[in-house]
Amino acid sequence: MYTDNGFDYDVAVVGGGPAGLTSALYTTRLGLDTIVIDRGGGRAAMMRETHNVIGIGEGTSGNELLQTAREQIQGYGAEYQRDLVEDVTPLGNDVDDGYRVSMGDESYDVCRVVLAMGFTDNRPEPPLPPTGRGLHYCLHCDSYMFVDEPVYVMGTGEAAAYVAMIMLNYTDDVDLLTRGEEPSWSDETATMLEAHPVDIVTAELVGMNKGENGWLESFEFDDGQTRSYTGGFPMYGSDYHDDIVDALDLERNDDGTVAVDDHGQTSVEGVYAVGDLTPGHKQIPVAMGEGANAGIAINKDLRRFPRSLEELESEGEVTAADVPAISSELESTAVDHEGHAGGPDGQSPVASDD
């Protein structure tokens, strides 16, 4: 739409997880030239199995899910680039001046930016089982796996204490491992813990045992105990990938998340944030919904037609030469796509004169 006016792309999505890729899916299919710039990795890529995504089976890994999504958006005409975005800077004082997205010596000028960098869970010190084989970070995703199984929760803060009590909804065998550290939870939380059948284990870990299938079987402690577990949840917080957030001076919430409206718009007009950077449940379906909302909002903001009465007065009537308002590259890709109404051969049905 705007790439003929000096912009390299209409939209740049920074981050290639479920939220960012869904934003790109929507902006591309709605006719906006879009690039996804992704440094790789991320929480979704760590998943051995995908849970809580309707239509996706347990056997689909996070990497498989993301690879399919990348191929999908590229099939619709989006660009995908593996790189690290170092900076996003406004090109002027008005939102329509756009933004420069910089990766080292390379940069792109774009109309709108979607930030989808997410965060990294803080890992405790080893010994630890493999992620997804006894070490789990998503209570909502993985509690189902541990119904009637021995479970640990690791940590010393409020979150660890509450997660330990929450896990009693699924199993009667829950240990809270403080690993030799003093708890920092409140007196009120301590009183609650005393009234729930959670065993607080204060000794430090010195060893870990796995079964032939690679799953955790037990932890060994420095007081000589060996305690059996199928899996559990470390609760040590997370670090947001927020260098660009800070550089743009985006408004933040008390918990460190980026403040956004219902469409993902941040405090800087033209910059959107989706996924784990924003408030709410850190879930793939939630991230996808946020990505879709942002993509639709950006399209509504940037689409050329209909021209308003004010625009018609200043720019004149829309002529045949003005339409369609889509780049020639996206137009060609759409016509050749298997999902196009005319079919992959580009031969649209011809209406009868009868």
Residue, then its C-alpha position, 0 to 999 in steps of 0.5 A: m500500500y505505502t511501499d511506493n511512497g518511500f517505505d520498504y514495508d507497510v508493517a514490520v513485526v519484531g519477533g517470530g512467535p505465535a503472536g508476531l506470526t499471527s499479526a503478520l498473517y493478518t496484515t499480509r492477507l489484508g494486503l499490507d507488505t509485511i516483514v517479520i524479523d526474528r532472532g530465533g528461539g523463544r518460549a514456543a520453540m522450547m515446547r516438546e508438545t503443543h497443548n491447549v491449541i485447538g486443532i493441534g495435536e499433542g505430537t506437534s512440537g513448538n518448532e514444528l508449529l512455528q515452522t508451519a506458521r512461517e511457511q504459511i505467512q511466506g506463502y501469502g507473501a510476507e517476508y521472513q528474516r532471521d536477524l536481531v532488531e537492535d533499534v526502532t526509531p521514529l522517522g518524524n514527529d507524526v505517526d505517518d512519518g513511519y519508523r526505521v527498524s535497524m539490524g546492525d548495518e541494515s535497516y528498513d523504513v516502515c509505516r507501522v511496527v508490531l513488537a512481539m519479542g516476548f520474555t525469557d523464563n529465569r531458570p534455576e541452577p542445575p541439577l534440572p531435568p530437560t524442559g518438557r520432560g520434568l521441567h515446565y513453565c506453564l501451569h495452564c498448559d501442563s497441569y493436566m499432565f500431572v493429575d495424580e502424579p508427584v509434583y514439585v514447585m521450585g522457588t521462594g516467593e509468593a508465586a511459588a507458594y500459590v502455584a504449589m497450592i494450586m497444584l493441589n487441584y490436580t494431585d495430592d502429592v505436592d512439594l515446595l522446594t526452597r533449595g536452601e533459600e529463605p522464603s520471601w512469601s508473606d506471613e499471610t501466605a505462610t498461614m495459607l500454606e500451613a493449612h494446605p497439604v504442601d510439603i516444604v522441602t528446604a534442603e538443596l538439590v545435589g542430584m537428579n535421576k531420569g528414566e529411560n524415556g528421559w523424564l524426571e524420576s527423582f531429585e536427590f537432596d543434600d540431607g540424604q533424601t531422594r524424593s520422587y517426582t514426575g515433573g514440576f514448575p520453577m517459579y523464578g520470574s522472567d526477563y522481558h526482551d525490552d530494550i526496544v520498549d525502553a528506547l521508545d519509552l513505551e508506557r509500562n504497567d506495574d508488572g513490567t508489561v507494555a501498556v496497550d489498548d484493546h487492539g495492541q496499540t502502545s502509548v506511541e502511536g503506530v507501535y503495537a505490542v502483542g503476546d508475552l510483552t503485554p498483560g494477560h495469560k501467557q498462552i499461545p491461543v491468547a497470543m494468537g488472538e492479540g496478534a489478530n487484533a493488532g493485524i486487523a487494527i493496523n489494516k483499518d488504520l492504513r487501508r486506502f479506501p474508502r476515501s473520506l469526504e475530506e480526502l475526496e475533496s483534497e485528493g479527488e475521486v478514486t479512479a481505476a488507476d488507483v485500485p486495487a490498493i495492494s502492491s504488485e508483489l502481493e497481488s501476484t502472490a494472491v492470484d497464484h495462491e491455492g486459496h485464491a477464488g480463481g484457483p492456483d492457475g489464476q483463472s477466475p470463473v467468468a460470469s455468464d451473460d444469461 
